């Protein structure tokens, strides 16, 4: 079995590759790809694999941007951190998905499920993928409901400058204030438009319009000045610098 892993988190990709080779010893991992742009180049230059593990949300777009460029779909296992309401779409279309962090038993079951897809079901499989693409084509979150004292307030993503994690809580930052929300950064990453938002490290997801200045930093990292300013240094981690530069158009 020849397969490709499309995942923008290096550690997650390595962990998944290790699990795959343990479950399917004859699996040949042709490539581990980190972005839409890298994937489009790879699929243009290489034959279609038997299977792809496809992260829905990538740093420079979505997994569906890759599928839109393919004339013929390989078998697909989606990997996602989407909330339950979105996962219903996968169930309805009989497409397999794995919730992060991926469990070995669920991965084994996914391989078994794919083995049972018959050649006569290929057309239906394609139609299901097309249906799924349509449902997620504009599925990015447009607003967040936050609690301020005894009241709730709706904050649109247009008004959000960045998200950060501090002292056990996740906050959204507007021009005026930082407000706590009941999301992890992992969950937010899959609900925000990747053209506007980018996760620069474990603590921050920033919006492109919040960047005032970008400076070189030691150990091959980048130092950002944000608006509004943050109380500590904001660093693009070394493993995310390349994708950050692509995202920011550097």
N, C-alpha and C positions, 0 to 999 in steps of 0.2 A: 504494500500500500504506500503510495507516494502522497505526501501531504505538505501543507504550508500552514504556518502559524502567523497570524496577523494580530499583533498585540504591541501596544506602545509602552508597556511597562516591562523593562528588561528582566527583572526578577520573576515576574509572573510568567513570561514567555519561557524562561529557563525551567521553572518549576513544571509547567505544563509539558514541555518537551520530555523531561525526565519521567513524568507519569505515563506519557504515551508509550515510550520505549519499554517501560516495565510491563504495561498491559498488552501491547502489540509489539513483540520483539522484532518482527520483520518490517516494522514501519520505517519508511525512509523520509526523514524530514528534509525537504528540499530547500526550505528557506524559512527564516524568522524575520518578518517584516514589521516595521514600526510605524508606518504612516500610509496615508492614501497615495501620496505622490510616489513613494518607493514601491508600493504594491502595483500601481498602474504600469510602471516601467517593467517590473518583473513579469507580470502577466502578458505584456506585449512581446517580451523576448523569450518566453518559455512556454512549453506545452501545458495544457490544463492538468492540474494534479487530480488525484482521486478525491481528495478531501481538503477543505480548509477550515481551520479554527479561526473564526472571525470576530474580533472585538467590535462591538457596535459603535462605540465612541472612540475616535482616534484624535490625535492632537491637531491634525489639519483637515478634519472632516469626519465622515461616518463610514462604517463598513458598507453602507448602501451606495455610497459614491463609487466604491470599487465595483460592486455588482452591476451598477448602471453601465459600466464600460465593458462588461463581458457579454459576448454573444451566447455563450452556453455556460450554465452554472455547473460547477462541480458539486459534490455533496458538501453540505455546510453544517457545522456546529457553531452556533453563535455563543459568544461569551459576553456576559452582561452583568451590570449591577442595577438594572432597572427595577423600579418598584413593581408590586404585584399587578397593578392595573395594566401595565404595559406587557407583562408576561402573558396575560390572557390572549394577546394577539398571537403569540407564538403557539400556544396550545390550540387555538382555534384553527390555525393553518397547518398543524401537524409538523411543525419545524422544530428540530431539537435545539435546545439551548442549555447552557450551564451557567449557574449563578456563581459569581466570584465571592469568596475564594473557592476554587473548584475542588470538589470532593472526588476521591479516586473511585468510589463505588458508582457515583453518578456518571463518571467518565466511562467506566466499563459498560454501563447501561446504554450510553449514547452510541458506542460502537456496535452493540447488539442491535439497536434500533435501526441504524443505517444499513446493516447487513440485510435487513428485511425489506428494504425498498427495492421493489422489482423494476425491471426494465420497462414494463408496461405502465408503470406509474410515473415515468419521467416527465411527461407533459403536465400531469397534475402537480408534481413537485415544483416545476417551473412556475406554474400559475400561483401556487402558494407563496413562493418567494416574491413574486411580483406584487401580490396582495399585501404582503408584509412591508415591502418597500413603500407602498402607497400610504400605509398607516403611520409610518414613521417619518415620512418626508418633511413634516413640519411639527415634529413632536417635542420641540425644545420648550422648556419652561419659560413663561413670560412674566410670572409674578410669584411672589412669596408672601405668605401670611405670617406676620410676626406679632408677638405679644408685647405690648408696651404698657406696663402696669396692669390695670384691670381690663384694658381694651386691646383689640386686635387691629392691626393696620396692614393694608396691602401695599407691598413694595414691588414695583415693576423692575424687570432686569435692566431697563433703560436707565434707571436711577442708581443701579448698583455699580460700584467702582471696583471692588474686589471682595473675595471671601478669604477668611483666615481662621486658623485653629489656635486657640490659646487657653491654657488652664482647663482642659477637658471639655471645652465648648467650641462650637463653630459659630462664626459671626459673619454677617454680611455688612459691608462698609458702604454707606452712601456718602455723599459730599458732606453731610452734616454729622453723622453719628454711626457707631458700630452697634448692631443689633443681633442678639443671639437667635439661632434657628435650630430646629430639630433635624438636622441633616449632618452626615459625615461628608468630608471632601470627596471620598470615593463615590458616594451617591450623587453628589452635585455634578461631578465630572460627566456623568452620563445624561444629565438633564439640561446642560447648557450648550449653547451654540458654539462649536469649536472655532468658528471664524472670529468670534468675539472674545472667548475666554480660553485661558491656558493654565494648566497646573504646573507651576515652576518648581515646586518642591513639596515636601510632605505637609507644609504649613499653609501654603498659599495657592489660590486660584485667582489669577488677575485678569482684568479686562484690558484689551488693547488700548483703549482710550485713557486708561489710568496711568500709563507710562509717561513720565516726564523726561527721564534721562536713563541711558544705559551705559554702564562703565565696565571695562575689563576688571576682573578680580583674580586674586591668586588661586592657584590650583585649577586653572582652566574654567573658572566659573564667571558669572556676570553679576554685577551689582546694579540694582534698579532703584531709581527714585520714583515714588508713586505719588499720585494726587487723589485724595488727600494723603499727606505724609504718614508713614507708619513709625511707631516709636522705636523700632529696632531695624537693623539692616535687613534688606529684602534681597535674597540671593537666589539666582537660578542655579540649581544643582548641576554638577558637572555632567551627569548622564542625560540631562534634559536640554543642555545648551544647544546642541545641533538642531533638534526639533523646534526649540524656541526661536532660533534664528530663521528657520524656514517659515514658521508661523508669523513672525514679526516682519518678514520681508527684508531681512538684513543680508 
